[in-house]
Amino acid sequence: MKRREFIETSAAAMMGAILATYSNGMPAAKKRIAMVGTGIRGTAFWGEALNKKFGDLLEFVGLCDINPGRVEYAKERMKVGCPTFTNFDKMMREVKPEIVIVTTTDSEHDKLIVRALELGSDVVTEKPMTTDEVKCRSILAAEKRTGRKVHVAFNYRFSPFYTKVKEQLAANRIGRVTSVDLNWYLNVYHGASYFRRWHGIKSKGGSLWVHKATHHFDLVNWWLDSDPVQVTAYGSLEHYGKNGPFRGTSCRACEHKSKCGFFWDITKDETLMKMYVANEKHDGYIRDGCVFREEIDIYDKMSAQVIYANGVTLNYSLTTYSPYEGFRLSFNGIDGKLDTWEGIPYQRGSFDKIDQAERHSLEMSQIKDETAEGFEELILHRNFKAEPESIKVPKYRGGHGGGDIRMHTKMFRNEPAADIYKHAAGTRDGAMSILIGIAARKSIDEKRTVRIEELTDIKPMPKRPVL
Ligand SMILES: NC(=O)c1ccc[n+]([C@@H]2O[C@H](COP(=O)([O-])OP(=O)(O)OC[C@H]3O[C@@H](n4cnc5c(N)ncnc54)[C@H](O)[C@@H]3O)[C@@H](O)[C@H]2O)c1
């Protein structure tokens, strides 16, 4: 890039990029990155992928995990020479990173984000930003107090499919939107995977209202470009946990494996065996836990109505034991309707045979190099017009619909530099998405409608502010 071109890059275009790729027209020194939480997401999606694709721009200077075996395995897999730590403060003081990537269990994000900011680093955090409103307030306050920046890794926004939805709404193709219907179905492989792990415990993942639905609520907030105001929700646990006909501790050692539809053989996955099973001795974390464990206390059936500051009503549901994975999404506008779906096997008239187990493992492969295969479709139907319009978008099966690689490229190479849809997310976006889920939990517990303003001092706006 020539110096003149660099100077012409506007501040707005830089939004979301976390590395100063060029300085005075010259390539800048490599950014010093540390990571805390070296499970599969940290090691593969952040560690291996960033090294492979952005090694010219950044270097890992420290890895930290409370599990000493897992952090050593991460170092080996990432093929890095940096020191490893089991104490976060010690790592921060010794390696002085410029950026900390937080990829721990959700309920731990807040204290590590706050500490990283206090010790002078910027932060990239995995979603959900955190799991309750008290922790959320402490992150918002720390960012303000320290003047440092937290980026929230909302990868879904970056997929070409979801970007096309944003483009149609921004172009006002169906007039003023008045309501949205979003029904999300997790199949019996993907849905069950949350009940095998810490995600099944509310205090660790905030329930799927927060851990999973943060993605969906963030998309709706971004698509509508408005803030949620109030939430009324329902939810229960009717299939997994104590509802099971039998139970064990892990699938590996279970006496019911021959008759359990949820049996999952972790011993076939070399990576997961080395990363988790080999390190159970340090922390007792069982990666192939029983989906019928008595301790599971999250909901497996969820529905909510959310009212937005611009008057839009969102009708949302999340199911965790569907035979197929997918969603149905509909925007209802004054002048028409925008409908789309993903993964519904019989949507196009014939029955698409989708191997749901394979689909799940492809989605879980954290560094899948995705190539487009077929298309996703949006149907735009304007009032009083007989013919709907079909809008086709290339379909990416891996890497969260192609969102993963695009988010990394925006963050680390600032490409595309000009991003009219503002894909990058900060703490306000991180907060607004989890606050819907936190309000939903509260609504179920307290059997009442919960206002978003009860939870933090962020004032919901009809049009979200540009930060
Ligand atoms: N955006 C996405 O699509 C996506 C996909 C998968 C996971 N994630 C997120 O990534 C994060 C990690 O997920 P995962 O599947 O790798 O989980 P994991 O449980 O496999 O790994 C988390 C690691 O954090 C470590 N840890 C926990 N508390 C810690 C602490 N206080 N200090 C240091 N280390 C600590 C654990 O020992 C573990 O190794 C989660 O927040 C999850 O929500 C996001």
The ligand as a MOL file (V3000), in Angstrom:
LIG
                    3D

  0  0  0     0  0            999 V3000
M  V30 BEGIN CTAB
M  V30 COUNTS 44 48 0 0 0
M  V30 BEGIN ATOM
M  V30 1 N -17.9720 -17.9720 18.0340 0
M  V30 2 C -18.1240 -19.2680 17.9530 0
M  V30 3 O -18.6850 -19.7290 17.0010 0
M  V30 4 C -17.5780 -20.1480 19.0560 0
M  V30 5 C -17.4270 -21.5230 18.8540 0
M  V30 6 C -16.9230 -22.3090 19.8840 0
M  V30 7 C -16.5960 -21.7140 21.1010 0
M  V30 8 N -16.7500 -20.3820 21.2730 0 CHG=1
M  V30 9 C -16.4000 -19.7410 22.5580 0
M  V30 10 O -15.0140 -19.9390 22.7840 0
M  V30 11 C -14.7490 -20.1130 24.1830 0
M  V30 12 C -13.9900 -21.4150 24.4060 0
M  V30 13 O -14.7480 -22.4960 23.9430 0
M  V30 14 P -14.1430 -23.9840 23.9240 0
M  V30 15 O -15.1260 -24.8300 23.2320 0
M  V30 16 O -12.7520 -23.9630 23.4590 0 CHG=-1
M  V30 17 O -14.1870 -24.3150 25.4950 0
M  V30 18 P -13.2450 -25.3230 26.3320 0
M  V30 19 O -13.8920 -25.5530 27.6220 0
M  V30 20 O -12.9110 -26.4680 25.4980 0
M  V30 21 O -11.9140 -24.4590 26.5650 0
M  V30 22 C -11.8710 -23.4060 27.4910 0
M  V30 23 C -10.5130 -23.4420 28.1760 0
M  V30 24 O -10.4620 -22.3500 29.1120 0
M  V30 25 C -9.7600 -22.8210 30.2600 0
M  V30 26 N -10.0810 -21.9390 31.3850 0
M  V30 27 C -11.2400 -21.8600 32.0790 0
M  V30 28 N -11.1460 -20.8920 33.0180 0
M  V30 29 C -9.9190 -20.3400 32.9050 0
M  V30 30 C -9.2400 -19.2880 33.5810 0
M  V30 31 N -9.8190 -18.5890 34.5550 0
M  V30 32 N -7.9840 -18.9930 33.1990 0
M  V30 33 C -7.3840 -19.6810 32.2110 0
M  V30 34 N -7.9690 -20.6960 31.5280 0
M  V30 35 C -9.2390 -21.0090 31.8610 0
M  V30 36 C -10.1990 -24.2550 30.4160 0
M  V30 37 O -9.2780 -24.9990 31.1790 0
M  V30 38 C -10.2390 -24.7150 28.9570 0
M  V30 39 O -9.0090 -25.2570 28.5320 0
M  V30 40 C -16.1130 -20.0480 24.8670 0
M  V30 41 O -16.3390 -18.7550 25.3520 0
M  V30 42 C -17.0900 -20.3570 23.7550 0
M  V30 43 O -18.3510 -19.7560 23.9700 0
M  V30 44 C -17.2160 -19.5930 20.2650 0
M  V30 END ATOM
M  V30 BEGIN BOND
M  V30 1 1 1 2
M  V30 2 2 2 3
M  V30 3 1 2 4
M  V30 4 1 4 5
M  V30 5 2 4 44
M  V30 6 2 5 6
M  V30 7 1 6 7
M  V30 8 2 7 8
M  V30 9 1 8 9
M  V30 10 1 8 44
M  V30 11 1 9 10
M  V30 12 1 9 42
M  V30 13 1 10 11
M  V30 14 1 11 12
M  V30 15 1 11 40
M  V30 16 1 12 13
M  V30 17 1 13 14
M  V30 18 2 14 15
M  V30 19 1 14 16
M  V30 20 1 14 17
M  V30 21 1 17 18
M  V30 22 2 18 19
M  V30 23 1 18 20
M  V30 24 1 18 21
M  V30 25 1 21 22
M  V30 26 1 22 23
M  V30 27 1 23 24
M  V30 28 1 23 38
M  V30 29 1 24 25
M  V30 30 1 25 26
M  V30 31 1 25 36
M  V30 32 1 26 27
M  V30 33 1 26 35
M  V30 34 2 27 28
M  V30 35 1 28 29
M  V30 36 1 29 30
M  V30 37 2 29 35
M  V30 38 1 30 31
M  V30 39 2 30 32
M  V30 40 1 32 33
M  V30 41 2 33 34
M  V30 42 1 34 35
M  V30 43 1 36 37
M  V30 44 1 36 38
M  V30 45 1 38 39
M  V30 46 1 40 41
M  V30 47 1 40 42
M  V30 48 1 42 43
M  V30 END BOND
M  V30 END CTAB
M  END
